[in-house]
Amino acid sequence: MYNLLAVVVSYGGSPQLHCLLATLVGVTGCRVALVENRPGTVHEDLPAGVELYEGHGNVGYGTAVNIAVLRALRPGPAQEPRPASPPEWLLVVNSDVTMPERTRDLLPDILGSIPADADVVGFPVQAETGLSGRSAAVLPSIRTNAYTAVRGEAAAVERWPELCYPVGAFFAIRTQEFIRMGGFDPSYWMYYEETDLFARLHASGGRIAWIDDCCHVTHVGGGTVGRAGLMYAELGRSAAIYARRHSDTLGRGWLAVHVAQLAALALRKLATGRTHDALRASRILSGVATGLVQPRWEPATQSRWRAVPVATRRDLGRMDTAAPGQVPAPRASRTSRADRSPQVTAGYR
């Protein structure tokens, strides 16, 4: 019986992919799904037990995870019968992540000891150098963005722990909660999909358990899509989508603060001679403008990335099409917090 569904999203593979899949297969009670977004990619010699989902095109990160969850809940007739209930946990993993053996061995026990009122588990992320990487971000708001512009993201994470959420490269979420929330929003092709997910979780009263350094992973960053200029523009375009979809909580002024933050960053980098970083901020700004002026235009669909249009992504990744009996009832109000082990969680936010 599987207690964990690990979904690895790939675009053409990565140097870390085979080792990652082999490690995940070795996790007790883990079902492993590889979602390949790049048409024509051939994965030879996949570790035994890995399920490959392909042929849907470049649907982006979040929709790819939705597709894997839907197919895991509704396997075809040639596969094993559908389980009576989905695995308790969904592990979302980028293809350029490396998982140490210690993390592999500890993961089942750690997830099993998470308090019942915790919906998500965040893990420490290290860079290739072995130093601390980017493990968490802070939900956007006028206040947090302005503070980040002056003090930096690390200071904002320290200032607002209750608004922190895990980066999308590696986190676990209860499968029933993921389904109840509707999964990732297919409106986002690239970037902001996890920000949107955790903003909705926060609004509904969800909680996040944070694991200490005993169970970390390593993330290369940029290994899946590289550092293409279009991707920077897509980051800005997704910010515009996020602003529209969360206007009730963000307020009209958030996007203006975000634009000012990016403009200040571009000028600061240009003044210090870091032209590449200044160009990056400028391209993000151009993406914001595109998202505001032409919200229906999807530049990535006509690019070498061949992004799947949003209408098709919504059809492919709609979580309300989950199998009968798999969609949980609305969240019940939870006001108390269960006891938690300090050996497992470094913080509980």
N, C-alpha and C positions, 0 to 999 in steps of 0.2 A: 504494500500500500504506500502510495506517495504522499508525503506530507508537505513537499516543497516542489513548486514548479519554477525552474530557472529558465528565463528567456534571455537569450543572447541575441542582440541585434547587430547585424553586419552589413557593411556596404563594400563588397569585394574582398572581405577577409582582412586579416591583420597578422603581423608576425607573432602576436600573442595568442591567436585564436585557437589553434589546435591544443596547446597546453592548457588553456582555459577550459575548453570543453572536456578534456580528459580529467581535469581536476574536479569539475562540477559533477561528472558522472560518478566520481568516487565519493561524493557526499551521500551519506546514508539517507535513504528515503527521498532522493531527489530525481525528478523527471526533468530532462534537459531538452529544450527546444531552441534550435538555431533558425533565426528569421533572416533570410538573405534578401536585401533590397536591391541589389545590383543585378539587372538582367544579364544572363549569359555567364554568370559566375559558376564555376564548377568546383565543388568541394570534394576532393578525393580523400579516401581513407579517414572518414569521420570516425571518431571513437564509437564503439558499439553502444547502442542505446540512445544516441542523439537523434532527435526527430528534426528533419529539415523541412522548413516551410519556405517556398519560393514561388515565383511566377506572378506575384502581385504587383511587381514594379517598385519604383522608389517611392514608397509611401511615407518615408520619414521614420523617426525613432518611436514616437508615441503610438502611432497607428500600427506599426509593426508589432508592438507589444500587445495591443488589443487583438490583433489577428491571431497571435499565438495563443492567447487565453481563450478566445472563441473556439479555435480548432482543438484545443486541449479538452474543452468541455463538450465538443460535438465531433468526435473522431468519425472518420469514414467507416463504411461497412467492412473494409478490409483490415481495420485496426482492432485493437482490443475494445470490448464493450465500455461504454462511458461509465466512469465511476459514479457511485451514488451521490457523492458530494465532491466539490473541487478540493485540491490540496489546500491546507490551511494557509500557507504562505506563498506569495509570488515574489521571486527574486529577479529584479530587473538589472541587467548587466550589459555594459558596452563591450564590444569585441576587443578593445585594446586594454582590457583590465587583466592583471595577473593576480591570482589568488594563492597565497602561501599555503603550504601543507597544514600548518597549524590552524589557519582560518578554516580550511576544509574540514578538519577534524572537530573543531569546536562549534561550527555553525549549527548543526542539529540541536545540540544541547542548549545553545544560546537562544535560539528561536523558541525552543520548548519552555524556557524559563522566563520569557517576556511576560510582563503583567497582562492580564486579560483586557484591561482597558487601554492598552497601547495598540495602535493601528499600524504604525510604521516603525521600522528599525533603520537607524542611520549608522554607518560604519566609518571608522577613520580611513582616510585615503592618503597614501603616500605618493610622492613624486618618484621618478626613476632614480633620482639621487639618493633616495632613502629618507629625505627630509619630509616634513609634513606637507601634504598637498592641500588642495581645495576640497574639503569635506562637506561644507555647509554654506548656505547663502541665506540672506534675509529677505523675507517677503517685501515686495516693493510697496512704497508709500511715499508721500511727499516728504515726510520726516526722515524715513530711513534712507531715501535716495540723497537728500541734501546732506545728511550726516556722512554717508559713504563718500560723497564727492570731496568732503573736507578731510575726513579722518581715515578713509579706506575701508574696504569690506571686512577685514579682520576685526577692526575696532567695532564695526556695526554688529558683527556676530556676537562679540563679547557684550555689547550694550543691550541687545534685544534677544536673549536666548529663547524667549517664548515665541519669537517670530521666525526662528531658524528652521530650515528644512534641508534634507540631504540633497547633494548634487545627483543628477540623473544617471551618472555612470554606474552606480552600484547602491542599491537600497532594497529593502524587503518591505512588503505591504501585505496585510491580510487579504487573501483573495476575495473573500466575501465583501470586504470593504471596498476593494478596487471595483468589483462589479456593481456594488450599490451606488458608487459615485459615477458610474458610467465610463470608467477607465480614463485613458488619456483623451483629450479633446482633439479630434482629427483636423480641426481648423488650423492647427499648427503643423507645418511641414518640418520645420527645423528650428529648434530653440524655443524656450519659454513653455514647452509642454509640461515639464515637471513643476515649474513655478505655478502654472495654472492648476495643476492637480493638487498641489499642497495648499494653495490659496483656498480651494474648495474644501479641502480637508479641515483646514483651520477654521473656516466659517461654520462648519458643521460640528465643531467641538472635538475633532479628532486629536489624538496625541501621538507623540513621537518618542520612542526610546532610543537612547544613544549608547552605543557600545564603546568601551574604552579600547586602548591600544592592543589589548590581547588578541583582537580579531580585526586585522586591517587588510586592505588590498592596495595594490599599486596601479595607478592610472597614468598612461602615457599622455593622453590629451591630444586631440587633433589627429590621432592615428586613423580614424575612420574616414574623414572627409578632407583632411589636410587644412591648409590655410588659404583657401581660395577667396578671392574678393567677393564673389557672389554670396558666400556664406556670411560674411560680415554684413552685407546688405540685408540678408534674410534675418539676421539677428535684430536689426532695426525694424523690419517689416513685422516680425512677430511681436515686438514691443507695442506696435500700433494695434495689432489684433488684441493683445492682452489688455491694453487701455480701453478698448471698446467693450470687451466682454466683462470687465471688472470695473466699469465706470461708477457703479453705485458705491463701491467701497473705496476706490482710489480717488475719486473726485476729478473734476476737469483739470485741475492744476498739475496733476502728476506728470503727464506727458511733457508739459512745459519744463518742469524741473528736470526730467530725464534728458531732454534735449539740451538744456543748459549744462548739465553734468557732462554730456558727451562733448559739447563745444569747448568747455573748459579743459577737458582732458586732451582734446586735439591741440589746443593752443599750448598747453603745458608741455606736451611731448615734442611739438615743433620747436619750442623755445630751447629745449635741451638737446636738440639735434637728433631726436629719435623719430625720424621721418616715417618709418614703417608703422610705428604705433599711431602716429598722427593720421596717416592715411587710413588705418583701420578704423579709427574713431569717425573719420569723415565718411567712410563707406557705410558705417552703421547709421549715421545721420541721414544719409541719402535713402537708406532703407526705411527709416521712420517716415520721411517725406513721401516716399512711394506708397507706403501703407495708408497714409492719411489722404492723399490726393487721389490715388487710384486703388481703392481697397479691393477691387475685384481682379486686379491684374496680378498674375502669378508668374514672375519672371523665370523662376526655376523650371517651369514646365517646358520652356523653350530653350533651355540651356543644355550643356553637356551632361548635367545631372539627371535630366529627364524625369523631373518630379511628377508624381501622379497628381492630377488636379484635385482640389479640395472636395468637390462633389463626389468623386469616386472614392476618395479616402473615407468620407463619411459613410458611404455604403459598405465599404469593406470593414471598417472599424467600429461599427455601431454596437455597443455593448448591450443595448436593449434587445438584441437578437440572440442573447445567450439562451441556452437550452432551457426548456420549461423546468421549473423547480430549482434552477441554479441562481436565479436572481433573488437576493435576500430582501427581506422586508426593510422599510426605512429604519434608520438608526434610532434606537431607544435612548432616552436621556440618561447620561451617566455622570454622576456628580462626585463619586468617590474614586480614589486611586488605590489600587492594590499595592501590597507590599512589594518591594523590588530589591533585588540583590545588588549591592554595590560592586560585586565582582563582575557583574554583567553589564550594567548600565553606568556610564560615567555621569549622566544627567538625564532628567526626565522632564520634557518641556511640553 
